[in-house]
Structure formats: C-alpha cells, structure tokens
Amino acid sequence: MHGERAVVPSATKAEAAQALADFTDAYNKADKAFDPALDAGRVTGALGAINQAGLKARRTNNPGGNPDHQPLELTDATFAIPRKAGWPRWFVADADSNRDEDRGPGDTRWLLVFVRSDADQLWKVAYLSILRAADVPRFAVDGDGWARPVGPDSEALAVAPRDLGEEYASYLQSGRPEHFAAGPNTTGWRETRKKNASLPGRSTQYIDQPLDTGDFAPLGLATRDGGALVFFATRHFERQTAAPGVELAVDPDVRALMSGEVKTTLTKERVSGQAAMVPAARGGKVRVLNRLQGLVTAQGA
C-alpha cells in the first residue's frame, strides 16, 4: 500500500487536541511578550501573516511586552477531522474562547484550521474564523464520524473552492460576479470603500488579489445541507494619496511596518482570511460569514 494514496484520517482526536493545546500555549507566550518568534512555529498561511506582522508592530511600539495581556483559553473543543489521501493534511478545531459572552448574540466560537505538509512538521494554524455560535454549520461525516473534505475543484458547489479568492477579489472591485450574498463583508465593505474613496484632501484606491497557493490554499468541509464551509485567503492594497498641503496621518502600528517616508502617498498591504458558506450547485448565494484581516506591510512615498 502506498502511504500517500491511502485514505486515512488527517489526525487522531488526541493529536488534534494536543495541537490545539500547543497552539494556545505558543499564542499566549507570543502575545504576552509581543514576540513573533514565540509562536512562529504554530502559525502559517493567512493567520501566520496577520499574526506575525501584528506582533512585530506591537513589539516595536511596546518593547517591554503586552501590558494588557490576558491569557487566551480555548475550551469545549470539538474536532472536524477529514479522512483524505496525501498531503497536506488538515482539520478544524471548534472551540469556545474566554473572549466572548457565553450566551445570546455575543456567544461566539473560534474555528481554527490546522495544517501540515508532511509527518515531520508541527501542526500550524492557517486560518482563524470567529463565528457566532448560531452560524457554525453541522459538518457532514462518514459512517465512522470523520468529516468529508471538498476538493478545490468541486463541481458540487455553487463556486469551486479554488475560485473563491479570485471571485471575491473581483466582486470587491466591480460588484461581479453577483453570487455573494449581502452582508458586512460584501456589500457593506464595498459601500465603506465607496464612501472613503474620495474624502476632503485625499483619495483612496483599492486593489484586491487572491491568495491561493501553499498554506494559503482554500480548504473546505462538506456540510449536512449539501454545501460546504470554505476557508480562503486574499490580499488587499489600499493606496491613499494626499492633496497638496494635506498631511496623511500614520498610525503607530502602521509606521512600525512601513518603509519609505510618507510625502504624498501611503500604501497599505493587508492579508485577509475568510470563512464562507458555499451552497450546493444552483443552491443560492455564497455567504461570507467572517473576515479576519491584518496589515502586513506599508510603503510611504
């Protein structure tokens, strides 16, 4: 039997639980010290880019560490572990955090997508999505209780996972394709950009791009309603240009990641990870449930 062809669970439940504990421990150490090196081995992909840049900026501005550190606690965890062939292997941890309310509209769940590309690697978190408890879908499972992954080119869904990043970037630019449902991460974000595009003394331009290779690749699990929950990544550039005599304000965390000097323009690059409910083919519109983004670089000119 060829190991790379065998269809096996990506991890045991005990391995998944240990990976979650290891991530939480590293995350807390890094957050307390504002030191990206302390959890660099436990994050990758979209979350890794956001986490590492954010810690770098905060450490620059707070070299003594995080004066407001409160340890993250992740409890009541369940694991959706797909059975699949080959690498990469991955799974989703669904946990309650101590950063929310325990009931009502403020009750949330943290969904963390762990990945690794070979048996010698550590499990790393590539995506983090914080969903309302009521929005966490019921995942489809096989007869043994293992989750069902969806392929990147699945034709069973309204949009193939591999196309989500490109189509989301296109939608943000032009409003097309029109199969994204209205919400704060779609119509709401476009409306905010429209309002900010031309303000007194400055103009703002946006460029959006998919991120879909390596540890930024989209990953999806089938849901019991015939659709899938898909995690995917994008990159976003925001360029502000000042009118003559107008000074652009630069936030300290932006300045910490900035090269060059702001004279008339400031370009910010952000990475964003999304969780989207994708319906079955011809089953309706894609709902972007959550978007976690962070600044990774800035350029003044």
C-alpha positions in Angstrom: 0.0 0.0 0.0 1.2 3.5 -0.9 1.0 5.7 2.1 0.5 8.8 0.0 -2.5 7.2 -1.6 -4.2 5.7 1.4 -7.4 7.5 2.5 -6.8 8.0 6.3 -7.9 10.5 8.9 -5.7 13.6 8.9 -5.1 13.2 12.7 -6.4 11.3 15.7 -8.6 13.2 18.1 -5.9 13.0 20.7 -3.4 14.6 18.2 -5.8 17.3 17.3 -6.4 18.1 21.0 -2.7 18.3 21.6 -2.2 20.6 18.6 -4.8 22.9 19.9 -3.2 23.0 23.3 0.3 23.6 21.8 -1.1 26.5 19.7 -2.8 28.1 22.6 0.4 27.9 24.7 2.5 29.4 22.0 -0.1 32.1 21.2 -0.2 33.2 24.8 3.6 33.4 25.2 3.9 35.4 22.0 1.0 37.8 23.0 2.5 38.3 26.5 5.9 39.3 25.1 4.8 40.7 21.8 7.4 38.4 20.3 6.5 36.8 16.9 9.3 34.2 17.3 7.4 32.6 20.2 4.6 31.3 18.0 6.1 31.4 14.6 6.2 27.6 14.6 2.5 27.3 15.3 1.0 29.7 12.6 1.1 29.8 8.9 -0.9 30.9 5.9 -3.3 33.8 6.3 -3.3 33.7 10.1 0.5 33.4 10.1 0.9 36.5 8.0 -1.5 38.5 10.1 -0.2 37.3 13.5 3.5 37.7 12.8 3.2 41.2 11.3 0.9 42.3 14.1 3.2 41.1 16.8 6.2 42.7 15.1 4.4 46.1 15.0 3.2 45.9 18.6 6.7 44.9 19.8 8.2 47.9 18.1 5.8 50.2 19.9 5.8 48.2 23.2 9.3 46.6 23.6 8.5 45.7 27.2 5.7 43.3 26.1 1.9 43.5 26.4 0.8 45.4 29.5 -2.8 44.2 28.9 -2.1 40.5 28.3 -4.9 38.2 29.3 -4.3 34.5 28.6 -6.4 33.0 25.9 -8.4 30.0 26.9 -10.0 27.6 24.4 -12.3 25.1 25.9 -15.3 22.8 24.9 -13.4 21.9 21.8 -14.7 19.5 19.1 -12.8 18.5 16.0 -13.8 18.0 12.4 -11.1 15.8 11.0 -11.4 14.8 7.3 -10.3 11.5 6.0 -8.2 12.0 2.9 -5.3 10.8 0.8 -1.9 12.5 0.6 -0.7 15.8 1.8 -1.3 18.4 3.1 -3.4 17.1 5.9 -5.6 19.3 8.0 -8.5 19.5 10.4 -10.8 22.1 12.0 -11.0 22.8 15.8 -14.2 24.4 17.0 -13.7 25.9 20.5 -15.2 28.3 22.9 -12.9 31.2 24.0 -12.8 33.3 27.0 -13.1 36.4 24.8 -16.9 36.4 24.4 -20.3 36.2 26.1 -21.5 32.7 27.0 -25.0 33.2 25.6 -27.0 35.4 23.4 -25.8 37.2 20.2 -22.3 37.7 21.7 -21.7 34.0 22.0 -19.0 33.0 19.5 -16.9 30.0 18.6 -13.3 30.0 17.3 -12.8 27.8 14.3 -9.1 27.1 13.7 -7.8 25.3 10.7 -4.7 23.3 11.4 -2.5 22.1 8.5 0.8 20.3 7.9 2.5 19.2 4.7 4.4 16.1 6.0 4.6 13.9 9.0 7.7 15.7 10.3 6.1 19.1 10.5 4.3 20.7 13.5 0.6 21.3 13.2 0.1 25.0 12.4 -3.0 27.2 12.2 -3.5 28.6 8.8 -7.0 30.1 9.3 -8.9 31.5 12.3 -12.5 32.5 12.0 -14.7 33.7 14.8 -18.3 32.9 14.2 -21.5 33.4 16.1 -22.3 30.1 17.7 -25.6 30.0 15.7 -23.6 30.3 12.4 -21.3 27.3 12.9 -22.6 24.7 10.5 -23.2 21.0 11.0 -20.5 19.2 9.1 -21.2 16.1 7.1 -19.5 12.9 8.3 -18.9 9.4 7.1 -20.0 6.2 8.8 -17.1 6.4 11.2 -17.6 10.0 12.1 -14.8 11.5 10.0 -15.5 14.8 8.2 -15.8 15.0 4.5 -13.4 17.3 2.7 -14.4 19.0 -0.5 -12.0 19.2 -3.4 -10.6 22.5 -4.6 -12.3 22.0 -8.0 -15.6 20.5 -6.7 -18.4 20.9 -9.2 -20.9 20.0 -6.5 -20.8 23.5 -5.1 -22.1 26.9 -6.4 -18.4 28.0 -6.6 -15.4 25.7 -6.6 -13.2 26.5 -3.5 -10.2 27.2 -5.8 -12.2 30.0 -7.5 -13.4 31.7 -4.3 -10.4 34.0 -3.8 -10.3 35.2 -7.3 -14.1 35.8 -7.5 -14.2 37.6 -4.1 -11.4 39.9 -5.2 -13.3 40.6 -8.5 -16.5 41.2 -6.6 -14.8 43.7 -4.3 -13.5 45.6 -7.3 -16.6 45.6 -9.6 -19.6 44.0 -7.8 -19.3 41.0 -10.1 -19.8 38.1 -10.0 -23.1 38.6 -8.2 -23.3 35.4 -6.3 -22.1 36.8 -3.0 -24.9 37.5 -0.5 -25.3 40.9 1.0 -23.5 41.4 4.3 -20.8 43.4 6.1 -18.0 41.5 4.3 -19.5 42.0 0.8 -22.0 44.9 0.1 -21.1 46.6 3.4 -17.4 46.6 2.7 -17.9 47.9 -0.9 -20.1 50.7 0.5 -17.5 51.7 3.1 -14.8 51.8 0.4 -17.1 53.9 -1.8 -17.5 56.4 1.0 -13.8 56.5 1.7 -12.6 56.7 -2.0 -12.8 60.5 -2.1 -12.7 62.4 1.1 -11.6 66.1 1.6 -7.9 66.3 1.0 -7.3 62.7 0.0 -8.3 59.9 -2.4 -8.1 56.2 -1.9 -7.6 53.4 -4.4 -8.0 49.7 -3.8 -6.5 46.6 -5.4 -7.6 43.0 -4.4 -5.9 39.8 -5.2 -6.5 36.1 -4.4 -4.0 34.2 -2.2 -4.5 30.5 -3.0 -1.2 28.5 -3.1 0.7 26.6 -0.5 -0.5 27.2 3.1 -2.8 29.9 1.7 -4.8 27.4 -0.3 -8.6 27.2 0.2 -9.8 24.4 2.4 -13.4 23.2 2.8 -15.6 20.7 4.6 -18.9 19.5 3.4 -21.9 20.4 5.5 -25.1 18.4 6.1 -27.2 20.7 3.9 -25.2 19.7 0.8 -23.0 22.8 0.8 -19.6 23.5 2.4 -17.8 25.8 4.8 -14.7 27.0 2.9 -11.8 28.9 4.3 -9.9 31.1 1.7 -7.4 33.9 1.7 -7.0 37.2 -0.2 -4.6 40.2 -0.3 -5.7 43.8 -0.3 -3.9 47.0 -1.2 -5.1 50.4 -0.1 -3.3 53.5 -1.5 -4.1 56.9 0.0 -3.0 60.0 -1.9 -3.0 63.4 -0.3 -3.8 66.7 -2.0 -1.2 69.4 -1.9 -0.7 70.8 1.6 -2.5 67.8 3.2 -0.6 65.5 5.6 -1.6 61.8 5.8 -1.9 60.5 9.4 0.1 57.4 10.1 -0.9 55.1 12.9 2.0 53.9 15.1 1.3 50.3 14.2 1.4 51.2 10.5 4.6 53.2 10.9 6.2 50.1 12.6 5.7 48.1 9.4 6.4 50.9 7.0 9.3 51.5 4.6 9.9 54.9 3.0 8.6 58.2 4.0 5.1 59.5 3.6 5.1 62.6 1.4 2.0 62.3 -0.7 1.1 58.6 -0.7 0.7 55.8 1.8 0.1 52.2 0.5 -1.0 49.6 3.0 -1.0 45.9 2.3 -3.3 43.6 4.2 -3.9 39.8 4.2 -7.4 38.6 4.9 -8.7 35.1 5.8 -12.4 34.4 5.1 -14.9 31.7 6.1 -17.7 31.3 3.7 -20.8 29.1 3.4 -20.9 27.9 -0.2 -24.2 26.3 -1.2 -24.6 23.3 -3.4 -24.6 24.0 -7.1 -27.6 26.2 -8.1 -28.4 26.4 -4.4 -28.2 30.1 -3.8 -25.5 32.7 -2.9 -22.2 32.5 -1.1 -22.3 33.9 2.4 -19.1 35.3 3.8 -19.5 34.6 7.5 -16.3 36.1 8.8 -13.3 38.0 7.7 -10.1 38.3 9.7 -7.6 40.7 8.2 -4.4 42.4 9.3 -1.8 44.8 8.0 1.4 43.1 6.8 3.4 45.9 5.2 3.2 49.7 4.4 5.0 51.9 2.0 5.4 55.7 2.1 6.3 57.8 -0.9 
